[in-house]
Amino acid sequence: MFKFLTFACDAHPFRVRFGALVLLAAAGCAEVEGRDDGFELRTDSLGVIHATNRGEGAWTDDERWRIGEPTFRVGSLDGAEEVTFGRISDVAVGPDGRIYVLDFQAQDIRVFGSDGEFLFRFGRPGEGPGEFSWPDGLEFTQDGSIAVRDARLFRITLFSPDGVYLRDFRIQRPYPQADAHSANYFWITNDDVIVDRVSISIGIASADSLALVRYSAAGTVLDTLIVAETRSAIVTVTRNGLAMAGLSIPFSPRPIVAVGPDGRIARALGDTYRIEVLDQNGRVERVITREVETVTVTAAERDSLTVAMRESAREMAEGGTLEEFEFPTTKPAITHVFADAAGNWWVGAQREPNRFAPPTPHPQSFDVFDAEGRFLGSVETPFRILEIGNDYVAGVADNELGVSFAVVAPLTKGPARDGTR
């Protein structure tokens, strides 16, 4: 069953379309409550709460959160095989404190103690039970089982904490798809609902509809939410007048979606600093905005990236050329949204274009909002984040040679506003 959702309220109406259906929500707003730190709440006629942030955040310097030096850092270019990674898809900290590293290239999971000691590995290339072809996400269920998503085999496989194969089930996708740089499109909520983000496209250079497919712990499809439709950020590569492939246009805004531990959904278009929070039934319950400065794409960035795109078109289509396209003049306001273990929203903007090899660019800082939508402050992020716990952050750090390291670092919170209320 498909559900069709709409972006809400007055400032930024956005149509969500699937097939011939077009829905549009718009309303006036009222009931203003002012806050000293530049935070304002208002409720519109549909009951949607609008959280507006104009200040520098609620944290004082003493209350500000900080990511410390990694306490776990594993990776090597010339070391032992078990600590040499091809491409890290995901890093997660288990309920027992062990660190699980999913290697996309080796197609296995390596398990380490919190002190960095290698313990064991499981999984291998193949299509049989417990084997992988395109493993790109890892999450834990409430009983500590490990769920691994495989985008090419269309399935989620569950293992025991010790790596013993338990079962698998098929995921509903129209075609194989995976993000080259992020495992953060796969979630398990506190009530063990498994959520998979899916793109549904019509053609090579067409827009994608973003959907969330939700499964029970046993693998039964619960429902599907169509959460957004992208505007085309793809330029067609042609050869002899025929469409051969598509290339992403750098700095084009794209819809972003994230799922919190309680099942709430955050989504953003990316072009403006606006996040909508939906309840588990897909109803918009809150809109969060923050005033930020626009970042311009420089002429040098535009020219160098256009040259690189033309070269890629020639290589991928054996002499292919790019169709005419319009390069963005500004960079996206939002490119990443995460939910941490406490249900706070972390919002960031990546200022460098994606690459297909390390080092992978990432936001240099994230803005943190509590569940009410109040901007607390910003946290500097020295590496690419994949998971945010209550007192740690896990992810990937790339050195100057492009060697990837799995890292876990402490998240130090200020004494007063801990973001858990």
N, C-alpha and C positions, 0 to 999 in steps of 0.2 A: 504494500500500500504506500502510495506517495502522498506526502503532505506538501502544500505550497505555502511559502512564507513570504512576508513583505517587510522591507525596511520601514520603520515607523517615523511619524511626526514631520514637523513643518520644515526644518532647515535643510534636509537633504533627502527628498523622496527618491526612491530607487525601485525600479521594477524588477521583479523576479519572474522569469518566464520559463515555462516548460511546455513544448508543443504550442498550442494556440492560446494557452491561458496566460493572461496578464493581470496581475493584481497590483494595486497601488494604495498605500495608506498615507493619509495626511491628516493632521489635526492641529488645532490651535493649542496653546499652552497657558497654564495658569498656576496658582499656588506656589509662590516663590518664597524660599527660605534662604536668607543670606548667611554666609559664614565669613569669619574674620580672615581666614587663610586664602580667600579667593574662591572658595568652594560654594556652589549654589545648587540647590535642588528645586525642581519644579515638576509638577505633575500635569500632564495634558488631559484632554477630555476623554481619551481612550484608556486612561489609567497608567500610561507609560511614564516612568520617572526619568527626568532629564538631569544628569549630573554635569554641571559646567565647572571647569577648573581654569581660573585665570591667574592664580598666584604661583609661587615657587615651590609649593608643596607643604604638607603638614609637618614633615620631619624638621627638627632642629639638627644642628651638626652632630650632637650627641646621640640623637635618635636614628640617624641615617644608617641604613644597612650597607654592609660591605662584604665583598667576596675576598677571602684571604688567599694566602699561598696554598697551592694544592697539597693536600696530605697524601694523595694517591696520584702517581704519575707513572704510567707504564707505556712503553713503546721503544722501538729500536730499529735502526737501519741495518746494522751488522750483528745484532745480538742473537740470542736463542730464538728459535722458531716461534715458541709460544708467546713471546713478547714483541714479535714483528708483525705489524698489521698491514694488510693491503689497502683497505678502505673501511674505516669504522662507520657503521651505519647507526649504531646506538650504544649508549652506555647507561646502565641502570644499577642502582643500589638495591639489593634485595632486603627483605625484612630481617634477615639474619646478619646484615652488614656486609655480606660478600658483594663484590663488584662483578657485574656481568657485562662483557664487551662483545657486541655482535659485529663480526667482520664480514662485510658484504663480499669481498673478493675471495677470501678463503672459504666462505659459506659455512662458518662455524661460530660457536659461542665459547669464549674463554672465561673462566671463572677465577677470581683472585681474592685473597684475603684483603682486609682493609690496609694491611701493611705492605701490599704489593706482591706478596708471595703467590706464585702460580699454583692453583689447586688442581684443576682438571679442565677438559674441554669436551664439548659434545656437538652433534650435528656434523653433516658432511654434504658435499655436492651430490645431487641425485634427485629423483622424483619419488622415491619410496617413503614409507613412514619415517618421520624424524629427519628427513633429508631436505635440502634447500636448493632453490635455483636463483631466487632474487630476494633474499631476506633483508628487509629494510626497516623493521620496527620490532621492539621488544617491550612488553609490559608485564606486570605482575597482577595476578588475581588476588582476592582477599585471603585465600588459603595458602598463598605463597607459590602457587604454580606459575610457570613461565609461559607466556603466550608470545609466539613469534609469527609475524605476518610475512607471507611470501607473495610478492606482487605478480610474479610470473606463473606460479602454480595455482594462483587463486585460492589460497587457503591460509588458515591460521592453525598452527600446531602448538599443542600444549605439552609441556614437560614438567617433571617434578623438579624441586629445587636442586636435586643432584643430577639433573640432566637425563632422567629416564623418560623415554617417550610415553605419553599417556594416550593422546587421541588427536585428531585433527578434524576440521570441518571446512567446507568450501565457502568462500566469500563471493558475494554477488557483484561482479564488475563487468562492464561491457567490453573491456580490453585490458591487457597488461599495462600497468602504470605505476610509476614510482617517482618520487622527487629525488633529484640528484644530490641534494645537500641536506636533507632533513628527514628525521624519523618521526617528526612531531605531528603526523596526521593519523595517529592510531592511539586510542585511549581506552582505559578500563576504569569505570566509575567505582565509587565506594560500594555500590550495590551490585557489582560484577556485571554491569552492562558493557559489552564490548562494542566500541564505536570505530568505524572505518570511514575515512574521508575518501570520496570517489569523485572523479571527473567524468562528465558525460559530454562528449563532443560529437559534432556532426561531420566535420571534414578536416583536412590538413590545416587550414588556416582559420577555422571557425572558432567561435566562442565556446567555452566550456560552461556547463552548469555544474556547480559544486553541490554534492549531496553527502549526507551523513547516513550510513546504513548501520542500524543498531541491532545487535545480536544478544541473545541470552547466553549464559555461560556454557550451555549445551550446544550453541551454534545455531539456534533457531532465529530466523529473521523476525525482529519485533516490528520495525517500521523503517521507512526511508524518508528523510527530510531533504527537500530541495532548498538549500540555504542561500544560494546566490547564483548569478550568472555573470561570467566575466565579460568584459569588453575586449575585443580582439587585441592581443598584444603580440601577435604573430605576423611576420612578413613571409610571404610565399617565395620559395626558391623554385625557379623555373629553368627548364632546358628545352630548347626548340619549341617554345610555346606551351609546354606541358608542365603542370605543377608536380614537382618532385618531392618537396619537403617543406618544412616551415622552420623559421628561426625566431626565437624570442627577441623582442625589441628591448634592449637594456633600459632600465629605469621606468618601464611602464608599470603603472599601479595594477595590482591584482588583488582579488578578494582573498581574505585570510580568515580562517576559522580555527577555533580552539575549543576544547571541551574541558570543563572543570571537574574536580573529583565528585561533586554533587550532581553532575549531569547537565549543569547549565552550559549554554553555548555562547561564545563570543564570536562576533564576526565584524569585519571591517572591509571597506572597499580599497583602502590604501591611499587614495588620492588626497583625502583630507583626514585630519586627526579626529576620527569619530569611530567609536566602538559601540555596537549594539549587543546587549546581553539578552538571551532568550532563555525561557524556562524549558523544562524537559519536553513540554508539549509543542515547542516551537513558537510560543507567543513572545513577542518583544516585551520585556518588562522594564528595561532600563537602557538609556542611551548616555554614553560617556563621551565628553569632548574636552579637549585641552587646547589652549591657544599656544601655537608654536610658530617659529619663523619658517618660511618657505626656503628650501635649498635649491638653487639654480644649477642646471646642468651646464657646465662650461663649454665653450666652443672647442677647446682642446679635447675634452672628454668625448664630445659628440663626433668629432672628426676621426679620432683614433679608433673608436668603437665601430664606426661605419666601415672603415677600412678593414677591421678584423672580421666583421660580418660578411663583407664581400669575399674575403679570402676563404672563409668557412663555406660559403655558398659554392665557390668554385671547387673546393675539395670534396664536399659531400655529394655533389651532383655532377662531378666530372665536367666542369666548365659551366656550372649553373650560374644564374644571375638572380639578383634580388629584384622583386617588384618594387615600385615606388612606395615609400612609407614616410610617415611623419615622425621625426625623432622627438621625444618628450623634452620640454623646456625646463621642467622642474623634476626633482626626485620625489619618490613617494614619501608621504608623511608617515606611513606605517608599512612595514614589511613582515613583522613577526609579532605574534601574540601567543603567550603561554599562560597556563594556569599553574600556580604552585600548589603544594600539598595542602595549604591552608585555604585555598580558594581565592587568593589574590590574583589579579591580572597583571602580567608583565608585558609591556608594549614597547617595541623597538623599531628602529628604521635602519636598514642596511644601506650604506652610502656608496658601496662599491658594487659593480655588476658581478653576477655569478660566474664562476669558472668551473670547469669539469674536472679539475685536479687541484689538490692542495697547493698552497693554503687557501681554504675556502673563506671568503669574506663573511663577516658577521657584524651585527650591531655593536658599536663600542659601548653603549649603555642602554639600559632599559628603564622606562618609567613604570613605577609600581602603583597600582590602584587597589584599594580595599574593596570589599564586596559592595559597599555603598556607592562606589564610583569616585571616591575622594582620591585625588592625586597625593600620594605620600611623599614621593621624592624619586630620585634616579639612582641606579646602581650601575657602577662601571663593570663591564664584562670583559675580562682579559682573554677569554677563549669562547669557542662556539658552544652555546648551551643546548643540551638535549633533555635535561631533567632538573627540576627545582624541587627539593625537599623542604622540610621545615627548617633544617639547620645545615643544609649542604646544597651545592650545585654540581652537577655532573655534565661532562661534555667532552669535546675534542680540542686539543691544542696542536697547532702545526708549527714546526720550527722553520727557520729560513731555508732549509733544504727541502721542505715539503714533506718531512717525516711527521706522521700523525701519532699523537700520544693520547691515550684515554686518561682523563683527569677527573678527580673529585676534590672539591675545595670547600672549606667551611663557609657558611653564610652566617655572618655575625649581625644580629639585629640589635637595635637600640633598646634602651630599658623601658620606654613607655609605650610607643605605638608599634606593637609587634605585628599588626596586620591581621590578627586572628579573630578580631571581634566581628 
